[in-house]
C-alpha cells in the first residue's frame, strides 16, 4: 500500500497536489474508495480508455 505522503515523496510533488489528482481521478470514476479511512482505493479498469 502507499499513502498520500508516500505518493507525494515518490512523485516529488506536495500532498495537496496528490489530493487534487486523486479527486480528479475519483470524479472521472477511474478510482473509487472501498472501506473507510483504513480502506483502499480501487482502480476501475472498465473506465480506462485504450
mmCIF file of the N, C-alpha and C atoms, coordinates in Angstrom:
data_MODEL
# 
_entry.id   MODEL 
# 
loop_
_atom_site.group_PDB 
_atom_site.id 
_atom_site.type_symbol 
_atom_site.label_atom_id 
_atom_site.label_alt_id 
_atom_site.label_comp_id 
_atom_site.label_asym_id 
_atom_site.label_entity_id 
_atom_site.label_seq_id 
_atom_site.pdbx_PDB_ins_code 
_atom_site.Cartn_x 
_atom_site.Cartn_y 
_atom_site.Cartn_z 
_atom_site.occupancy 
_atom_site.B_iso_or_equiv 
_atom_site.pdbx_formal_charge 
_atom_site.auth_seq_id 
_atom_site.auth_comp_id 
_atom_site.auth_asym_id 
_atom_site.auth_atom_id 
_atom_site.pdbx_PDB_model_num 
ATOM 1   N N  . UNK A 1 1  ? 0.836   -1.193 0.000   1.00 0.00 ? 1  UNK A N  1 
ATOM 2   C CA . UNK A 1 1  ? 0.000   0.000  0.000   1.00 0.00 ? 1  UNK A CA 1 
ATOM 3   C C  . UNK A 1 1  ? 0.872   1.245  0.000   1.00 0.00 ? 1  UNK A C  1 
ATOM 4   N N  . UNK A 1 2  ? 0.286   2.338  -0.402  1.00 0.00 ? 2  UNK A N  1 
ATOM 5   C CA . UNK A 1 2  ? 1.008   3.609  -0.406  1.00 0.00 ? 2  UNK A CA 1 
ATOM 6   C C  . UNK A 1 2  ? 0.071   4.706  0.089   1.00 0.00 ? 2  UNK A C  1 
ATOM 7   N N  . UNK A 1 3  ? 0.632   5.656  0.771   1.00 0.00 ? 3  UNK A N  1 
ATOM 8   C CA . UNK A 1 3  ? -0.136  6.764  1.329   1.00 0.00 ? 3  UNK A CA 1 
ATOM 9   C C  . UNK A 1 3  ? -0.010  7.996  0.439   1.00 0.00 ? 3  UNK A C  1 
ATOM 10  N N  . UNK A 1 4  ? -0.835  9.003  0.741   1.00 0.00 ? 4  UNK A N  1 
ATOM 11  C CA . UNK A 1 4  ? -0.721  10.280 0.033   1.00 0.00 ? 4  UNK A CA 1 
ATOM 12  C C  . UNK A 1 4  ? 0.680   10.836 0.239   1.00 0.00 ? 4  UNK A C  1 
ATOM 13  N N  . UNK A 1 5  ? 1.165   10.735 1.454   1.00 0.00 ? 5  UNK A N  1 
ATOM 14  C CA . UNK A 1 5  ? 2.524   11.211 1.740   1.00 0.00 ? 5  UNK A CA 1 
ATOM 15  C C  . UNK A 1 5  ? 3.555   10.445 0.912   1.00 0.00 ? 5  UNK A C  1 
ATOM 16  N N  . UNK A 1 6  ? 3.394   9.125  0.845   1.00 0.00 ? 6  UNK A N  1 
ATOM 17  C CA . UNK A 1 6  ? 4.308   8.307  0.057   1.00 0.00 ? 6  UNK A CA 1 
ATOM 18  C C  . UNK A 1 6  ? 4.275   8.665  -1.422  1.00 0.00 ? 6  UNK A C  1 
ATOM 19  N N  . UNK A 1 7  ? 3.068   8.896  -1.948  1.00 0.00 ? 7  UNK A N  1 
ATOM 20  C CA . UNK A 1 7  ? 2.946   9.314  -3.347  1.00 0.00 ? 7  UNK A CA 1 
ATOM 21  C C  . UNK A 1 7  ? 3.614   10.657 -3.575  1.00 0.00 ? 7  UNK A C  1 
ATOM 22  N N  . UNK A 1 8  ? 3.405   11.583 -2.645  1.00 0.00 ? 8  UNK A N  1 
ATOM 23  C CA . UNK A 1 8  ? 3.995   12.913 -2.815  1.00 0.00 ? 8  UNK A CA 1 
ATOM 24  C C  . UNK A 1 8  ? 5.518   12.837 -2.824  1.00 0.00 ? 8  UNK A C  1 
ATOM 25  N N  . UNK A 1 9  ? 6.078   11.974 -1.992  1.00 0.00 ? 9  UNK A N  1 
ATOM 26  C CA . UNK A 1 9  ? 7.532   11.819 -1.961  1.00 0.00 ? 9  UNK A CA 1 
ATOM 27  C C  . UNK A 1 9  ? 8.045   11.160 -3.242  1.00 0.00 ? 9  UNK A C  1 
ATOM 28  N N  . UNK A 1 10 ? 7.366   10.101 -3.692  1.00 0.00 ? 10 UNK A N  1 
ATOM 29  C CA . UNK A 1 10 ? 7.809   9.395  -4.902  1.00 0.00 ? 10 UNK A CA 1 
ATOM 30  C C  . UNK A 1 10 ? 7.673   10.254 -6.151  1.00 0.00 ? 10 UNK A C  1 
ATOM 31  N N  . UNK A 1 11 ? 6.600   11.068 -6.209  1.00 0.00 ? 11 UNK A N  1 
ATOM 32  C CA . UNK A 1 11 ? 6.356   11.909 -7.384  1.00 0.00 ? 11 UNK A CA 1 
ATOM 33  C C  . UNK A 1 11 ? 7.010   13.277 -7.277  1.00 0.00 ? 11 UNK A C  1 
ATOM 34  N N  . UNK A 1 12 ? 7.562   13.575 -6.107  1.00 0.00 ? 12 UNK A N  1 
ATOM 35  C CA . UNK A 1 12 ? 8.206   14.857 -5.825  1.00 0.00 ? 12 UNK A CA 1 
ATOM 36  C C  . UNK A 1 12 ? 7.246   16.036 -6.052  1.00 0.00 ? 12 UNK A C  1 
ATOM 37  N N  . UNK A 1 13 ? 6.022   15.873 -5.526  1.00 0.00 ? 13 UNK A N  1 
ATOM 38  C CA . UNK A 1 13 ? 5.023   16.947 -5.523  1.00 0.00 ? 13 UNK A CA 1 
ATOM 39  C C  . UNK A 1 13 ? 4.449   17.028 -4.117  1.00 0.00 ? 13 UNK A C  1 
ATOM 40  N N  . UNK A 1 14 ? 3.788   18.134 -3.786  1.00 0.00 ? 14 UNK A N  1 
ATOM 41  C CA . UNK A 1 14 ? 3.267   18.250 -2.427  1.00 0.00 ? 14 UNK A CA 1 
ATOM 42  C C  . UNK A 1 14 ? 1.983   17.440 -2.254  1.00 0.00 ? 14 UNK A C  1 
ATOM 43  N N  . UNK A 1 15 ? 1.611   17.218 -0.992  1.00 0.00 ? 15 UNK A N  1 
ATOM 44  C CA . UNK A 1 15 ? 0.451   16.381 -0.682  1.00 0.00 ? 15 UNK A CA 1 
ATOM 45  C C  . UNK A 1 15 ? -0.843  16.942 -1.243  1.00 0.00 ? 15 UNK A C  1 
ATOM 46  N N  . UNK A 1 16 ? -0.980  18.262 -1.256  1.00 0.00 ? 16 UNK A N  1 
ATOM 47  C CA . UNK A 1 16 ? -2.217  18.843 -1.788  1.00 0.00 ? 16 UNK A CA 1 
ATOM 48  C C  . UNK A 1 16 ? -2.352  18.574 -3.284  1.00 0.00 ? 16 UNK A C  1 
ATOM 49  N N  . UNK A 1 17 ? -1.238  18.515 -4.002  1.00 0.00 ? 17 UNK A N  1 
ATOM 50  C CA . UNK A 1 17 ? -1.278  18.186 -5.430  1.00 0.00 ? 17 UNK A CA 1 
ATOM 51  C C  . UNK A 1 17 ? -1.721  16.734 -5.627  1.00 0.00 ? 17 UNK A C  1 
ATOM 52  N N  . UNK A 1 18 ? -1.219  15.839 -4.790  1.00 0.00 ? 18 UNK A N  1 
ATOM 53  C CA . UNK A 1 18 ? -1.640  14.433 -4.860  1.00 0.00 ? 18 UNK A CA 1 
ATOM 54  C C  . UNK A 1 18 ? -3.140  14.337 -4.604  1.00 0.00 ? 18 UNK A C  1 
ATOM 55  N N  . UNK A 1 19 ? -3.616  15.037 -3.575  1.00 0.00 ? 19 UNK A N  1 
ATOM 56  C CA . UNK A 1 19 ? -5.042  15.005 -3.248  1.00 0.00 ? 19 UNK A CA 1 
ATOM 57  C C  . UNK A 1 19 ? -5.884  15.561 -4.393  1.00 0.00 ? 19 UNK A C  1 
ATOM 58  N N  . UNK A 1 20 ? -5.395  16.587 -5.063  1.00 0.00 ? 20 UNK A N  1 
ATOM 59  C CA . UNK A 1 20 ? -6.107  17.167 -6.208  1.00 0.00 ? 20 UNK A CA 1 
ATOM 60  C C  . UNK A 1 20 ? -6.194  16.150 -7.347  1.00 0.00 ? 20 UNK A C  1 
ATOM 61  N N  . UNK A 1 21 ? -5.098  15.467 -7.632  1.00 0.00 ? 21 UNK A N  1 
ATOM 62  C CA . UNK A 1 21 ? -5.096  14.461 -8.692  1.00 0.00 ? 21 UNK A CA 1 
ATOM 63  C C  . UNK A 1 21 ? -6.012  13.289 -8.339  1.00 0.00 ? 21 UNK A C  1 
ATOM 64  N N  . UNK A 1 22 ? -5.994  12.863 -7.080  1.00 0.00 ? 22 UNK A N  1 
ATOM 65  C CA . UNK A 1 22 ? -6.890  11.790 -6.650  1.00 0.00 ? 22 UNK A CA 1 
ATOM 66  C C  . UNK A 1 22 ? -8.347  12.211 -6.798  1.00 0.00 ? 22 UNK A C  1 
ATOM 67  N N  . UNK A 1 23 ? -8.658  13.456 -6.459  1.00 0.00 ? 23 UNK A N  1 
ATOM 68  C CA . UNK A 1 23 ? -10.027 13.965 -6.598  1.00 0.00 ? 23 UNK A CA 1 
ATOM 69  C C  . UNK A 1 23 ? -10.463 13.948 -8.061  1.00 0.00 ? 23 UNK A C  1 
ATOM 70  N N  . UNK A 1 24 ? -9.553  14.302 -8.964  1.00 0.00 ? 24 UNK A N  1 
ATOM 71  C CA . UNK A 1 24 ? -9.866  14.279 -10.396 1.00 0.00 ? 24 UNK A CA 1 
ATOM 72  C C  . UNK A 1 24 ? -10.125 12.855 -10.868 1.00 0.00 ? 24 UNK A C  1 
ATOM 73  N N  . UNK A 1 25 ? -9.270  11.929 -10.458 1.00 0.00 ? 25 UNK A N  1 
ATOM 74  C CA . UNK A 1 25 ? -9.460  10.524 -10.833 1.00 0.00 ? 25 UNK A CA 1 
ATOM 75  C C  . UNK A 1 25 ? -10.779 9.985  -10.291 1.00 0.00 ? 25 UNK A C  1 
ATOM 76  N N  . UNK A 1 26 ? -11.113 10.374 -9.062  1.00 0.00 ? 26 UNK A N  1 
ATOM 77  C CA . UNK A 1 26 ? -12.369 9.945  -8.445  1.00 0.00 ? 26 UNK A CA 1 
ATOM 78  C C  . UNK A 1 26 ? -13.568 10.537 -9.187  1.00 0.00 ? 26 UNK A C  1 
ATOM 79  N N  . UNK A 1 27 ? -13.503 11.801 -9.550  1.00 0.00 ? 27 UNK A N  1 
ATOM 80  C CA . UNK A 1 27 ? -14.601 12.466 -10.260 1.00 0.00 ? 27 UNK A CA 1 
ATOM 81  C C  . UNK A 1 27 ? -14.851 11.831 -11.628 1.00 0.00 ? 27 UNK A C  1 
ATOM 82  N N  . UNK A 1 28 ? -13.801 11.306 -12.243 1.00 0.00 ? 28 UNK A N  1 
ATOM 83  C CA . UNK A 1 28 ? -13.931 10.664 -13.557 1.00 0.00 ? 28 UNK A CA 1 
ATOM 84  C C  . UNK A 1 28 ? -14.212 9.167  -13.433 1.00 0.00 ? 28 UNK A C  1 
ATOM 85  N N  . UNK A 1 29 ? -14.442 8.691  -12.207 1.00 0.00 ? 29 UNK A N  1 
ATOM 86  C CA . UNK A 1 29 ? -14.731 7.278  -11.917 1.00 0.00 ? 29 UNK A CA 1 
ATOM 87  C C  . UNK A 1 29 ? -13.601 6.332  -12.314 1.00 0.00 ? 29 UNK A C  1 
ATOM 88  N N  . UNK A 1 30 ? -12.363 6.833  -12.344 1.00 0.00 ? 30 UNK A N  1 
ATOM 89  C CA . UNK A 1 30 ? -11.217 5.967  -12.597 1.00 0.00 ? 30 UNK A CA 1 
ATOM 90  C C  . UNK A 1 30 ? -10.811 5.207  -11.336 1.00 0.00 ? 30 UNK A C  1 
ATOM 91  N N  . UNK A 1 31 ? -11.094 5.787  -10.182 1.00 0.00 ? 31 UNK A N  1 
ATOM 92  C CA . UNK A 1 31 ? -10.818 5.133  -8.906  1.00 0.00 ? 31 UNK A CA 1 
ATOM 93  C C  . UNK A 1 31 ? -12.022 5.328  -7.998  1.00 0.00 ? 31 UNK A C  1 
ATOM 94  N N  . UNK A 1 32 ? -12.174 4.420  -7.027  1.00 0.00 ? 32 UNK A N  1 
ATOM 95  C CA . UNK A 1 32 ? -13.198 4.594  -6.005  1.00 0.00 ? 32 UNK A CA 1 
ATOM 96  C C  . UNK A 1 32 ? -12.691 4.007  -4.700  1.00 0.00 ? 32 UNK A C  1 
ATOM 97  N N  . UNK A 1 33 ? -13.276 4.472  -3.621  1.00 0.00 ? 33 UNK A N  1 
ATOM 98  C CA . UNK A 1 33 ? -12.840 4.086  -2.282  1.00 0.00 ? 33 UNK A CA 1 
ATOM 99  C C  . UNK A 1 33 ? -13.628 2.875  -1.811  1.00 0.00 ? 33 UNK A C  1 
ATOM 100 N N  . UNK A 1 34 ? -12.932 1.885  -1.279  1.00 0.00 ? 34 UNK A N  1 
ATOM 101 C CA . UNK A 1 34 ? -13.548 0.711  -0.673  1.00 0.00 ? 34 UNK A CA 1 
ATOM 102 C C  . UNK A 1 34 ? -13.159 0.721  0.796   1.00 0.00 ? 34 UNK A C  1 
ATOM 103 N N  . UNK A 1 35 ? -14.142 0.845  1.671   1.00 0.00 ? 35 UNK A N  1 
ATOM 104 C CA . UNK A 1 35 ? -13.867 0.918  3.099   1.00 0.00 ? 35 UNK A CA 1 
ATOM 105 C C  . UNK A 1 35 ? -13.705 2.357  3.545   1.00 0.00 ? 35 UNK A C  1 
ATOM 106 N N  . UNK A 1 36 ? -13.453 2.538  4.817   1.00 0.00 ? 36 UNK A N  1 
ATOM 107 C CA . UNK A 1 36 ? -13.317 3.874  5.394   1.00 0.00 ? 36 UNK A CA 1 
ATOM 108 C C  . UNK A 1 36 ? -11.907 4.407  5.264   1.00 0.00 ? 36 UNK A C  1 
ATOM 109 N N  . UNK A 1 37 ? -11.480 5.146  6.280   1.00 0.00 ? 37 UNK A N  1 
ATOM 110 C CA . UNK A 1 37 ? -10.150 5.751  6.236   1.00 0.00 ? 37 UNK A CA 1 
ATOM 111 C C  . UNK A 1 37 ? -9.039  4.703  6.206   1.00 0.00 ? 37 UNK A C  1 
ATOM 112 N N  . UNK A 1 38 ? -9.314  3.532  6.713   1.00 0.00 ? 38 UNK A N  1 
ATOM 113 C CA . UNK A 1 38 ? -8.331  2.443  6.663   1.00 0.00 ? 38 UNK A CA 1 
ATOM 114 C C  . UNK A 1 38 ? -8.587  1.527  5.468   1.00 0.00 ? 38 UNK A C  1 
ATOM 115 N N  . UNK A 1 39 ? -9.446  1.959  4.552   1.00 0.00 ? 39 UNK A N  1 
ATOM 116 C CA . UNK A 1 39 ? -9.783  1.172  3.366   1.00 0.00 ? 39 UNK A CA 1 
ATOM 117 C C  . UNK A 1 39 ? -8.721  1.302  2.294   1.00 0.00 ? 39 UNK A C  1 
ATOM 118 N N  . UNK A 1 40 ? -9.164  1.168  1.063   1.00 0.00 ? 40 UNK A N  1 
ATOM 119 C CA . UNK A 1 40 ? -8.228  1.207  -0.052  1.00 0.00 ? 40 UNK A CA 1 
ATOM 120 C C  . UNK A 1 40 ? -8.890  1.841  -1.268  1.00 0.00 ? 40 UNK A C  1 
ATOM 121 N N  . UNK A 1 41 ? -8.063  2.315  -2.195  1.00 0.00 ? 41 UNK A N  1 
ATOM 122 C CA . UNK A 1 41 ? -8.549  2.834  -3.467  1.00 0.00 ? 41 UNK A CA 1 
ATOM 123 C C  . UNK A 1 41 ? -8.538  1.687  -4.459  1.00 0.00 ? 41 UNK A C  1 
ATOM 124 N N  . UNK A 1 42 ? -9.603  1.582  -5.237  1.00 0.00 ? 42 UNK A N  1 
ATOM 125 C CA . UNK A 1 42 ? -9.717  0.554  -6.262  1.00 0.00 ? 42 UNK A CA 1 
ATOM 126 C C  . UNK A 1 42 ? -9.672  1.245  -7.621  1.00 0.00 ? 42 UNK A C  1 
ATOM 127 N N  . UNK A 1 43 ? -8.863  0.715  -8.542  1.00 0.00 ? 43 UNK A N  1 
ATOM 128 C CA . UNK A 1 43 ? -8.792  1.254  -9.899  1.00 0.00 ? 43 UNK A CA 1 
ATOM 129 C C  . UNK A 1 43 ? -9.908  0.611  -10.710 1.00 0.00 ? 43 UNK A C  1 
ATOM 130 N N  . UNK A 1 44 ? -10.742 1.449  -11.318 1.00 0.00 ? 44 UNK A N  1 
ATOM 131 C CA . UNK A 1 44 ? -11.866 0.994  -12.126 1.00 0.00 ? 44 UNK A CA 1 
ATOM 132 C C  . UNK A 1 44 ? -11.384 0.806  -13.562 1.00 0.00 ? 44 UNK A C  1 
ATOM 133 N N  . UNK A 1 45 ? -10.836 -0.362 -13.853 1.00 0.00 ? 45 UNK A N  1 
ATOM 134 C CA . UNK A 1 45 ? -10.222 -0.640 -15.148 1.00 0.00 ? 45 UNK A CA 1 
ATOM 135 C C  . UNK A 1 45 ? -11.228 -0.512 -16.289 1.00 0.00 ? 45 UNK A C  1 
ATOM 136 N N  . UNK A 1 46 ? -12.495 -0.783 -16.036 1.00 0.00 ? 46 UNK A N  1 
ATOM 137 C CA . UNK A 1 46 ? -13.517 -0.692 -17.067 1.00 0.00 ? 46 UNK A CA 1 
ATOM 138 C C  . UNK A 1 46 ? -13.690 0.711  -17.618 1.00 0.00 ? 46 UNK A C  1 
ATOM 139 N N  . UNK A 1 47 ? -13.246 1.730  -16.893 1.00 0.00 ? 47 UNK A N  1 
ATOM 140 C CA . UNK A 1 47 ? -13.391 3.115  -17.334 1.00 0.00 ? 47 UNK A CA 1 
ATOM 141 C C  . UNK A 1 47 ? -12.149 3.673  -18.007 1.00 0.00 ? 47 UNK A C  1 
ATOM 142 N N  . UNK A 1 48 ? -11.114 2.887  -18.149 1.00 0.00 ? 48 UNK A N  1 
ATOM 143 C CA . UNK A 1 48 ? -9.870  3.376  -18.739 1.00 0.00 ? 48 UNK A CA 1 
ATOM 144 C C  . UNK A 1 48 ? -9.919  3.162  -20.248 1.00 0.00 ? 48 UNK A C  1 
ATOM 145 N N  . UNK A 1 49 ? -9.721  4.247  -20.998 1.00 0.00 ? 49 UNK A N  1 
ATOM 146 C CA . UNK A 1 49 ? -9.721  4.160  -22.460 1.00 0.00 ? 49 UNK A CA 1 
ATOM 147 C C  . UNK A 1 49 ? -8.467  3.455  -22.941 1.00 0.00 ? 49 UNK A C  1 
ATOM 148 N N  . UNK A 1 50 ? -8.586  2.726  -24.037 1.00 0.00 ? 50 UNK A N  1 
ATOM 149 C CA . UNK A 1 50 ? -7.421  2.023  -24.608 1.00 0.00 ? 50 UNK A CA 1 
ATOM 150 C C  . UNK A 1 50 ? -6.555  2.955  -25.395 1.00 0.00 ? 50 UNK A C  1 
# 
